[in-house]
Amino acid sequence: MKRHQILAAIALAAPLVVFAQTSYPSREAPYYRDAPSYRDAPYSREAPSVGEAPMTREELRDCMDRNASMRDQLDQLERERQALDRETDAIARSSERLADEMRNLDSFNAAAVAAYNARSDEHNRRAGTHNRRVADMNSRASFHNDDAVEVSSACASRYYLLRDRDALRRDRIVR
């Protein structure tokens, strides 16, 4: 009897020991175990070295235009994703209705079976078209992400003069 009580107490205490363990991320890789040091990150911005020239106004303009274009693309992708999510929900509801119909279908009634099959075929075509649109949007989102990395490496790793940025912003307002 005593032995069973001891085993039960150990079984109850074991999860508490697991929860009591604390893990602190290392300074070198704060989020991922095998991540490279933040000092080696390809897009980190270090202080400009002696003699490094700031971006020219034309380079800064190009970076600002590319950033604006990337924001517009991202907005478009987000609107499309929301529309696809609504369509996904509608297809799921349609699928549930078809499943309910299938459960209540009189399999000996040829006309009812044919009508059900027609609705099911239409549902499958709709789902197939939707899946192609999702794959297309995912492909464009992947290209957008690649472009964003390129813009970040070309623009975010360089410094510029605030007076150039302010002049470009004023120039855009005037246009």
C-alpha positions in Angstrom: 0.0 0.0 0.0 2.8 2.4 0.9 4.5 1.7 -2.3 1.4 2.7 -4.4 1.2 5.9 -2.5 4.8 6.8 -3.2 4.4 6.0 -6.9 1.3 8.1 -7.1 3.1 11.0 -5.4 6.0 10.7 -7.9 3.6 10.6 -10.8 1.8 13.7 -9.6 5.1 15.6 -8.9 6.9 14.8 -12.1 5.0 17.3 -14.3 5.7 20.0 -11.8 9.4 19.4 -12.1 9.1 19.8 -15.9 7.3 23.1 -15.5 9.8 24.3 -13.0 12.7 24.1 -15.5 13.6 27.5 -17.0 15.4 28.0 -20.3 17.0 31.2 -21.3 17.9 31.9 -24.9 21.6 32.5 -25.6 22.7 36.0 -26.6 24.0 34.7 -29.9 20.8 33.1 -31.1 17.9 34.7 -29.3 15.1 32.9 -31.3 16.5 29.9 -33.1 18.8 27.3 -31.8 21.0 27.1 -34.9 20.7 30.7 -36.0 23.9 32.5 -36.9 25.1 35.3 -34.6 23.3 38.6 -35.0 26.8 40.0 -35.8 26.8 37.8 -38.9 23.3 38.6 -40.0 23.4 39.6 -43.7 21.0 42.6 -43.2 22.2 44.0 -39.9 23.3 47.7 -40.1 26.6 48.4 -38.6 28.0 51.9 -38.2 29.3 53.3 -41.4 33.0 52.7 -41.9 35.3 55.6 -42.3 35.0 56.9 -45.9 31.8 55.1 -46.7 29.6 57.5 -48.6 25.9 57.9 -47.9 23.4 57.0 -50.6 23.0 59.5 -53.3 19.7 61.3 -53.7 19.0 59.2 -56.8 19.7 55.9 -55.0 17.5 57.0 -52.1 14.7 57.9 -54.5 15.0 54.5 -56.1 14.9 52.8 -52.7 11.9 54.9 -51.6 10.1 54.1 -54.9 10.8 50.4 -54.5 9.6 50.4 -50.9 6.4 52.1 -52.0 5.9 49.6 -54.7 6.5 46.7 -52.2 3.9 48.2 -49.9 1.4 48.4 -52.7 2.0 44.8 -53.7 1.7 43.7 -50.1 -1.6 45.6 -49.8 -2.9 43.9 -53.0 -1.8 40.5 -51.8 -3.5 41.1 -48.4 -6.8 42.0 -50.1 -6.6 39.0 -52.4 -5.8 36.7 -49.4 -8.9 38.1 -47.6 -11.1 37.4 -50.6 -9.6 33.8 -50.9 -10.3 33.2 -47.2 -13.9 34.2 -47.7 -14.1 31.8 -50.6 -12.5 29.1 -48.6 -15.2 29.5 -45.9 -17.9 29.4 -48.5 -16.5 26.2 -50.0 -16.3 24.6 -46.6 -20.0 25.5 -45.9 -20.9 24.1 -49.3 -19.0 20.9 -48.5 -20.9 20.5 -45.3 -24.2 20.9 -47.1 -23.2 18.3 -49.6 -22.2 15.9 -46.8 -25.6 16.4 -45.2 -27.3 15.8 -48.5 -25.2 12.6 -49.0 -26.3 11.3 -45.6 -30.0 11.9 -46.5 -29.7 10.8 -50.1 -32.0 8.0 -51.3 -29.5 6.0 -53.2 -32.3 4.1 -55.0 -33.7 7.3 -56.6 -31.7 7.7 -59.8 -32.8 11.3 -60.4 -31.8 12.4 -56.8 -28.4 10.7 -57.2 -27.8 12.4 -60.6 -28.8 15.8 -59.1 -26.5 15.2 -56.2 -23.6 14.2 -58.5 -24.1 17.3 -60.6 -23.9 19.5 -57.4 -20.9 17.6 -56.2 -19.1 18.0 -59.6 -19.8 21.7 -59.6 -18.5 21.9 -56.0 -15.3 20.1 -57.0 -14.8 22.4 -60.0 -15.2 25.4 -57.7 -12.7 24.0 -55.2 -10.2 23.2 -57.9 -10.4 26.7 -59.3 -10.1 28.1 -55.8 -7.0 25.9 -55.2 -5.4 27.1 -58.4 -6.0 30.7 -57.4 -4.5 30.1 -53.9 -1.4 28.5 -55.5 -1.1 31.4 -57.8 -1.4 33.9 -55.0 1.1 31.9 -52.9 3.6 32.0 -55.8 3.2 35.8 -56.1 3.6 36.2 -52.4 6.8 34.2 -52.6 8.2 36.4 -55.3 7.1 39.4 -53.2 9.1 38.1 -50.3 12.1 37.5 -52.4 11.9 41.0 -53.8 11.5 42.4 -50.2 14.7 40.7 -49.2 16.5 42.2 -52.2 15.1 45.6 -51.5 16.1 45.3 -47.8 19.6 44.2 -48.6 20.1 47.0 -51.2 18.4 49.8 -49.2 18.3 49.1 -45.5 21.9 48.3 -45.2 23.0 51.8 -46.5 22.6 55.1 -44.7 21.4 58.3 -46.2 21.2 62.0 -45.3 18.0 63.1 -43.7 18.0 66.3 -45.8 17.9 64.1 -49.0 15.0 62.1 -47.6 13.1 65.3 -46.6 13.7 66.9 -50.0 12.4 63.8 -51.8 9.3 63.7 -49.6 8.6 67.4 -50.3 9.2 66.7 -54.0 6.5 64.0 -53.9 4.0 66.2 -52.2 4.5 68.9 -54.8 3.9 66.5 -57.7 
